[in-house]
Amino acid sequence: MTITSENVEGGPPSPEGGGTGDVILRTEGITKRFGAVVALRGVDMYLNRGEVLGLVGDNGTGKSTFVKILCGFHRPDSGRIFLEGEEVHFRSVTDARAHGIETVYQDLALVPQLTVYQNLFLNRELTFFGKVGWVSNRRMRKLAEEYLDDIKVDVPDIDADVEMLSGGQRQAIAVARATRLNAKILLLDEPLAAMGAKESALIIDLVKELRNRGVSMIVIDHNYTHLFELCDRVNVIQQGTIAYDQLVRETSVEALTELMVSEYRRQVMAGQAELAR
Amino acid sequence: MAQATLATEGESPGAPAPPSGAERGHAPLSLLRLLIQRREMTVIVVTVLVIIYFSYRNSNFYSVANIITLVQYFAPIAVIGAGETLVIVLAEIDLSAGAVYLTAPWFVYLLWSGGLPLGWAIAVALACCVVIGFLNGMIAVGLGVSSLIVTLATNYALFGLVLVVSNATQVDMPGVTGHFGIVFGIGDWSTILWALGIVAVAWALLKRTRFGVHITATGGNLLGAAESGIPVRRVKVWCFMLIAFASAFAGILDAIRIESINPGNSGLDIVLPGIVAAVIGGTVLTGGRGTIVGTLIGALFLGVLEDGFNMIGVSANWFYLAEGVSILVAMAVNTELGKLAARTKR
């Protein structure tokens, strides 16, 4: 029945669910630009062990870029990442994963033409001989079936191609893939996007279950109600930097909404001033 | 433990009726369903129909002599088609494979006449062709240029290179004597056995290895594969090297079989049947789906067509017209059978 890490160090999360106060992941001055577009202009962030951190911000503020730097997909232009106090330089997604960081991407990163079990084991295929070896389909199939049963994800057929599945089932497969191996840190980029109420419930319950098991998580979501249900702390990214950092129990949906709206007004006014000049 | 259950049946509108428990794992497949659902089956049916037609028109169709002729048409198409299947599953294409096939024996000839022992000449020639494949892949992936254009350019460049080094003159191929010649091309069954071996390796690679899963993933969802940590660029470059190696090898065998090399042939005439074989066999040009077995049958179909038209005495003038129409009809039948398969699957 392992979804998550049993070997996560540190005690269980504090009763308030605020993590242990022991920082597991920290960034310093992360910047990233794509051509002329500056995506991130110095992100300082920390994540406590066992904590669920919500990351919000308007579209195009760099949330997904930041997550893709944390998981090794992009390399930052400058800035440093510390994992459990040690500075790390992720060379690839595989490298970050070896450090215990798993990701559920916004686009799910599933291959429609591969089966459910092949997707669950994508780039982690079990083989008979060595790294570029003969795949052991039977073993992967069996483990995938057991694991999905375990976390109560019901798919019609483990041999079905993923393109035959519904959106919610695909989402569940993507989350299941990221949680199958004992991750220390789980990054979820809009895990509830475009899901029905019933399907969202599965993912929300999965995240809560993982939190109870002490997995540290960063969740991107636009739905504040979901965030307040899932998270211990929330960070707002504005203009490529973290503008706001508050414990969920010390803030409210209204306060966050107000913050976003005032930022929007400020931008509009800045735009008008720019035009006036 | 997460308590919610993702109900699969009845939840999405228009979902099929809930399958019974017995059907959930492996539905009992009738022979007909198996026939329709396996991607390769449709092309097998079409090929068998064509074989029946030709054998009805000419009773010598089944003679050993004819079958030897047939497999010699079929072997290079199968090898290049198998290579193309890997590349097409990646959502790429290689139009230079035919030119590589034609250029490789020239490399052998030049190295051999320059004093290298024949075995070494062949090994170095193969290595040169792998480098050509490497460059195809690196330029396509590195510069982000469509592989269609990159490999078309390579095709013409190699054609020109052969014309320059050969001075546009035909020469005799070395290596046509003794056991060596019999094993590498001269023997009646040599080219087909080598071809089947290469096709078997390609099949195993695509269907049974980690690398093959990564090929499908790269072609099926490029970004998703990269996000999963698959080195998509490296996978692509490797496939361009593999098809170049296979094409070069097939080209050397055929040159030894024919005992001469002619600088005037067009690479596209060689590579296009390989691509047609892959597509007839069920490989999808947009990537992510392909079957080596289907390509093998597709190559057989084209080989039967070429041989059959010769046997029943279609005049050379009519040959290409008949071949073109046959390919169109085969594709149409195949597509319709494929749609039928999709319907029975749901």
Chai-1 contact restraints between the chains, C-beta under 6 A:
chainA,res_idxA,chainB,res_idxB,connection_type,confidence,min_distance_angstrom,max_distance_angstrom,comment,restraint_id
A,S92,B,G229,contact,1.0,0.0,6.0,A-B,restraint_1
A,V93,B,G229,contact,1.0,0.0,6.0,A-B,restraint_2
A,T94,B,G229,contact,1.0,0.0,6.0,A-B,restraint_3
A,Y105,B,E227,contact,1.0,0.0,6.0,A-B,restraint_4
A,A109,B,G224,contact,1.0,0.0,6.0,A-B,restraint_5
A,A109,B,E227,contact,1.0,0.0,6.0,A-B,restraint_6
A,A109,B,S228,contact,1.0,0.0,6.0,A-B,restraint_7
A,V111,B,A217,contact,1.0,0.0,6.0,A-B,restraint_8
A,V111,B,G220,contact,1.0,0.0,6.0,A-B,restraint_9
A,V111,B,N221,contact,1.0,0.0,6.0,A-B,restraint_10
A,V111,B,G224,contact,1.0,0.0,6.0,A-B,restraint_11
A,P112,B,G220,contact,1.0,0.0,6.0,A-B,restraint_12
A,Q113,B,T216,contact,1.0,0.0,6.0,A-B,restraint_13
A,Q113,B,G220,contact,1.0,0.0,6.0,A-B,restraint_14
A,Q113,B,G288,contact,1.0,0.0,6.0,A-B,restraint_15
A,Q113,B,R289,contact,1.0,0.0,6.0,A-B,restraint_16
A,L122,B,S228,contact,1.0,0.0,6.0,A-B,restraint_17
A,N123,B,S228,contact,1.0,0.0,6.0,A-B,restraint_18
A,N123,B,G229,contact,1.0,0.0,6.0,A-B,restraint_19
A,N123,B,I230,contact,1.0,0.0,6.0,A-B,restraint_20
A,E125,B,R210,contact,1.0,0.0,6.0,A-B,restraint_21
A,E125,B,V213,contact,1.0,0.0,6.0,A-B,restraint_22
A,T127,B,R210,contact,1.0,0.0,6.0,A-B,restraint_23
A,V132,B,R210,contact,1.0,0.0,6.0,A-B,restraint_24
A,V132,B,F211,contact,1.0,0.0,6.0,A-B,restraint_25
A,W134,B,R208,contact,1.0,0.0,6.0,A-B,restraint_26
A,W134,B,T209,contact,1.0,0.0,6.0,A-B,restraint_27
A,V135,B,R210,contact,1.0,0.0,6.0,A-B,restraint_28
A,I151,B,A2,contact,1.0,0.0,6.0,A-B,restraint_29
A,K152,B,A2,contact,1.0,0.0,6.0,A-B,restraint_30
A,K152,B,T5,contact,1.0,0.0,6.0,A-B,restraint_31
A,V153,B,L6,contact,1.0,0.0,6.0,A-B,restraint_32
A,D154,B,T5,contact,1.0,0.0,6.0,A-B,restraint_33
A,D154,B,L6,contact,1.0,0.0,6.0,A-B,restraint_34
A,D154,B,T8,contact,1.0,0.0,6.0,A-B,restraint_35
A,P156,B,T8,contact,1.0,0.0,6.0,A-B,restraint_36
A,S166,B,S12,contact,1.0,0.0,6.0,A-B,restraint_37
A,A172,B,L6,contact,1.0,0.0,6.0,A-B,restraint_38
A,A201,B,A4,contact,1.0,0.0,6.0,A-B,restraint_39
A,L202,B,A4,contact,1.0,0.0,6.0,A-B,restraint_40
A,L202,B,L6,contact,1.0,0.0,6.0,A-B,restraint_41
A,D205,B,A2,contact,1.0,0.0,6.0,A-B,restraint_42
A,D205,B,Q3,contact,1.0,0.0,6.0,A-B,restraint_43
A,D205,B,A4,contact,1.0,0.0,6.0,A-B,restraint_44
A,L206,B,A2,contact,1.0,0.0,6.0,A-B,restraint_45
A,E209,B,A2,contact,1.0,0.0,6.0,A-B,restraint_46
